[in-house]
Amino acid sequence: MIKIYGVYEMIDFSFPAEVEEIRLKVRNFMDDVVRPAWDATDQSDRSAVVKTITSLRARARNEEHLWLPHMPAEWGGMGLGATAMAAVSAEAAKVSIGPFVLNAQAPDEGNQHTLHHWGTPEQKEKYLRPLCEGTTRSCFAMTEPEVAGSDPTLIKTFAYRDGDEWVINGHKWFISGARGAKFALLIARTEEDPDLPQAANSCFIVDLPNPGFRIVRDIHTMSGGHNHCEIMIEDLRVPAENMLGGRGQGHLLGQYRLGPARLAHCMRWIGQAEIALDMMVKRSLERFSHGSLLAEKQGIQWMIADSAMELYQSKLMVLHAAYKLENKLDFISEVSMAKHFVANSLWKITDRAIQVHGALGYSTDTPLAGMLTQARWSRFADGADEIHQMRIAQRTIAAYKDFGSTTKATGDLPL
């Protein structure tokens, strides 16, 4: 007999008590310590910025025990899974330097995961250990100006074997964090005519600084200069033992890194979007115009409602993708959909918040203008919107062809 009525255990969207405790601890640390310290810092003075972050990092690690939340305990981390990281990252990102303070910032977070999964014991001790200890920084060098960044099979940077070394020549750009990094994970083509296009590239660990890895410039964007560098690679010699993973596995390694990295970005963007929505609502409750508060006007209410719905959807998508990642289920479609949706939601919510603030929002007197210029890159970093839409469509069509239903392509949820 099938039970139709009665009490059933519901899907639980709450975090375990220990995770909720960490989430609240991160929130309080950001509100009570990090934000006041950052607001009091002259952010145009790099030495002052470094001093503030270094001091806050020491406190996070030694006093608050909020350090390296995504890495296992044996590497000095907190051992949190993807769903717990969603909570921590969203809270930390409500202050722009929050992830840096916890040593959970891009690109180092993704490189830590990559080295932990692909590195030899020797590579882990030499490169992963100091990265986890926060004594070095790194970068990930894949994107090139001559070919489409969304298709790594087109990479032209080439490496050839010369005895016990690889010699590499090529051109990279938008390499985040390159200036000051102690090493790079560099993707280069090693195979002339592979059976599969995805088997053409390999990954190398490059010690920096290095005369063969020359920083041409910090590329200035609509948001200014943020250490996104153009690199010329000229007769760069790398020891053979510095290949990360196997020969021809660079594409596989890159995709292993970028899938979770996309989701980590989404987690941080949720924190930023929530700040923008909070500011939008606060402004609407304080600003009076034409006989009523902005919050009482239908046009403003629609902005708030649309933003609330988009943020809600973003949170659910990220939590579900993180659940699938943590439980070693196929998460590719879910991460792709989340990356596209959350990036666009961040842009729209921040833009609406500026609109509600009027000229004040356009000025630099609030953080919104800076948030919007930063948000724009989210729609093409780690895969442009259109690439994700193409892949989502391909998987949806494939699901219908294989199973006669699109259920597999829409989260494979039991409803």
N, C-alpha and C positions, 0 to 999 in steps of 0.2 A: 504494500500500500504506500502511495506517495503522500507525504505530508504536505498539505497545501497551506495551512495556516499554522501559526505558532511563532516562537522566537528563534531566530537564526543568528548565527555569528556573522556580523557585518564585516565588510572590508575595512580594515583599520588604517586610517590615514594619519594616525598619531605616531610620533617617534617613541622608541623605548625610553624609559626614564633616564637612563645614563646618557643617551644622545640628546634628549631635551635639556638635561643639565648642562651639557657642553654648549649647546646652541645658545642658551641664555647667558652662559658665562662669556661666550664670544660677544654677544650683543652688549653686555654690560661693559666689557673691556673696551669695545669700540666707542660706546657712548661716553664712558666716564674717563677714559685715559687717552685713547688714540685720537679721537676727533678734537678734543681740546688742545692736545699737543700739536696736531697738524695745523689747526687754525692759528696757533700762535707762532708758526714757523714762516719765515720769509721764503715763500715757495719759488721765488725768482732766483734765489741764492742756492746753487747746487750743494755747496758745502754745508749749509744749514739743513737742507733736505736730507742729505746723507747722515748728518749727525742725529737728526730726529729719528729717522728710521732705524739706525743702529741702536740707539738707546731703547726704542720701543721693542725692538727684536730681543734685546737682552732681557727685558722684563717679561715678554711673552714666553720666552723659553725657560727662564730661571725662576720666575715668581708665579706666573699664571699657569705655567705648564700647558700652554696653547701653542705648540710648535709642531710643524710638519704633520698636520692632521691626516694627510692622505697616505703616509708611508708607514710600513710596519715598525713595530717597537724595536726590532733589532737594528734598525737604521735610525733610531732616535725619534721615531714618529709616534702618532697616537693610534694608528691602525684602523682608521675609520673607513668604512665602505662607501660606495658611491652615493647611497641614499643619505647617509649621515653627512657626507661632504656637501650635498645639496643644501642642507640646513646651515652648515658652517660657512660655506662660500657666500651664500646670499647675505648672511649677517655681516661677514667681513667686508664685502664689497660696498656696503653702505657708506664706508669711508674709502676714498680712492686708494690710499696706501694700505688698507686693511690686509689684503692678501700678502703683500710684501712683508708686513710685520709678522705674519704667521709662517713665513717661508713657504707659501702656497701660491705663488704668482707665476704667470706665464712669462717666458717660456720654460722656466726652470721646473715647474711642476710636471709638465709633459716629458721633459728630458729625464727627470728622476724616474718616472714610471718606465720609460723606454730603457734606460740603463739597467734598472732593476730586473726587467724581463729579458733583455737581450744580451746584457754584458757578461763577459767572463769574470771569474772571481778577481782577477788582477785588474781588469777595467773598472769593476765596481769599487774596489778599494782606492784606486788612483783618482777616479773622477766622481763617482756617486757619493762616496763618503764626505768629501769636503763640501759638495753641493748640499747635502743634507745637513751638515753642520753650519751652513750659512756663511762659510768663509770664502766661497767662490760663486761666480755667476757663469751662465752658459748661454749659448744661442743655438738655434736650429736653422741651418742654411739650406734651403731648398728652392725658393722662388727665384726665377730668372726674368730679366726684362725682355729677352728675345722670344720667349715662348709663353703660351697661356699658363698662368699659375694654377689653374684648376685642372690641368692635365699633366701630371708629373712624368708620364711616359715620353713627353717631348723634351725632357731636360737635355741640354747640350753640354753642360760641364762634364768633361771627360777625364777618366783616370786610366792610366796604363801601368802595368807592373814593370818594375825595373829592379831586379834582384830582390832584396828584402824590403823594398819600399814601393809605394805607389806614387806616381807623379800625376798631379792634377792641375788642369787648366780650365778656366771658365769665368763666368760672370754671374753674380748673385745680387739681388736687391731686396729691400724691405726686410732685412734680417734683423729682427727685433732683439735688442740687447747686445748687439755685436761689440760695441765699444765698451771696453772694460771686462768683457767675458774672458774667462781663463781657458775655455775650450768651446769648440763648435761641433755639433753633429751635422756633418756635411753630406748631402746626397749628390752623388755623381754617377754618370753612366760608365759602366765597366764592360758591357757586352755590346759588340758590334751588331750582331744579328741574332737576337734571342728567339727562341720558339714562341714566347709570349712577350708582348710589349712590356708587360708588368714585371718581367724578369731582367730588365736591362740595367737597373740601377743598384748601387751598393751604398752603404753608409760608412763614413769614416769619422773617427774622433780626432779632431785637429787641435793640438795644443796652441794656445794663443798667449801673447802676440806672436806672429810669425811673419817673416818678410814675404812669404808667398801668399799670404792672406791679407791683402791691403785694403784698408777702409778708405774708400774714395770720398764719401760724404755721409752726413746724416740727412736723409731725405726729409725735407720739410713738407708737412701736409697741411690741410685746412685747419688742423688742430695744433700746428706748430711743429717743432722738432722734438721727437721722443725716442731717439736712439734707434731709428729704423734705418739701417745702413745699406749703402751700395758697396759691394765688395768686388775687387778684381783678384782673381786667383791665377797666379802666374808661376808655373813650375814649382808648385807646392809639393813638398816631399813628406809623405806620411808613412811611418813604419807599418809593415804588413800586419803586425799584431794589433794595430789600431782600427782594423775593420770591425765594425759593430754588426753582429749577426753574420750570416753567410753571404758569400758572393752572389749577387743577383737578387738579394732579399731587401734591397733598399725601399722598393715600393711597398712591400708587405709591412716592413718596419714603420714606414711613414703612415700607412693607413692604421696600423695598430696604435700609433701615437695620436693621430688626429681625431679618431672617433671619440675617445674619452675626453680629449682636449676641447673638442667642440662643446661637449656637454658641460665641461667645467666653465667655459665661457658663459654658457646659458645660465648657470647657477649664479655667477657674478652679476650678469645683466639683470636678473630678477631683483637683486638687491638694489641696483641703480634705478630700475623702473618703479620699485616701491617708494623710494625716496622721492621721485618725481611726482608720483600720484599723491603722496602725503602732502607735498608742497602745493600741489594744485588745489586740493581740498582745503588746506589751511588758508590759502589766499582767497578762495571763494567765500569762506566764512568771515573774512575780515574786511573785504573790499565792498564798499557801498556805492551803487551807481543807479541813477534813474529810478529812485524810489524803493530800491530793495537791495539786499545783498546779492552778490554774484551767484551764490549757492542757490538762490531762489529762482534763478532764471533758467528756462528750459534749455536754451542753447548750451549753457555751462553744464547743466545736469547731464546732457547727452555726452559731453566730453568725459565727464567723470564716470558715467555708466560704461561707455565703451572701454575706457582705460581699465576699470575694475574687472570687466569681463575678460579682457585680453590678459591681464595679469593673472587672473584665476586660471585660465586655460594654460598659460605658460607654466605655472607651478605644477599643475597636474601632468603636463607633458614631460617636464623634467623629472618629476618623481617617478613616473612610470618607466622612462628610459633608464634612469638610474637603477631602478629595481631590476630591470632586465640585464643590465650590465653587471650588477652585483651578483646576480644568480646565474651568470654565464649562459644567458639566453641570447638569441640573435637580437641585437639591438640596433642594427645599422639603420633600418628605416625610421625607427622611433627617434634616434639621435638626429637624423637628417631633417625630419619634420620639426623637431624641437628647435634645432639651430635656425631654421628658416623662420619659424613663427615667433620665437622669442626675440630674435634680432629685429624683426619688423615691429614687434610690439614695443620694444625699448625705444625705437625711433619715434613711433607715433605717440606714445605716452609722454615722452620728454617734450616733443613738439607741442602737444596740447598744454602741457604745464607752462611752457613759455607763453603761449597764447593767452592763457588766463592771467598771467602776470603782466602782460602788455610789455611796454618798453623796459620795465624793470627786468623781466625775464630775458630780454635780448642783451641787456648789459652784463657786465662781469660782477655786478654787486651780489648776484646769487650764483650758485654753482651750475645753474641750468644751461647756460650758454656753452660752457665747457663740456658739460655732459652730452649735449646734442652733437657737438663736433666730434667727440669721441665715439658717440653711438653710430655715426655714419659708417665707420669702417666695419661694423659688425655684419653688414649685409653682404660683404664680399670676403672677409677674412675667413680662413678655413673652409673655403668653398662658397662661391657666389650664390645668391638666391636662385638664379636660373639653373645652375648645376644641380642644386638640391631638388628643385622642382622636376628637372628632367629625370633624376634617379627615382624620385618618389613615384612619378608616373610610370616609369619602366617596371618598378617593383609591383605596382598596383595591377598593371596589365598582366604581368607574369603570374601574379597570384590568381587572377581570374582564369587564365589559361590552364594553370596547373590544378586548381581546386574547384573551379566553377563558381568561385566567390571571391570577393575582395577582402574578406575578413582578415586574412593573414597580413595584409598590407595596411590595415588600419588599427594597429596595435595588438591584433590577435587576442582581443579581450573577450571574456565570456558573456557578451551581450550584443 
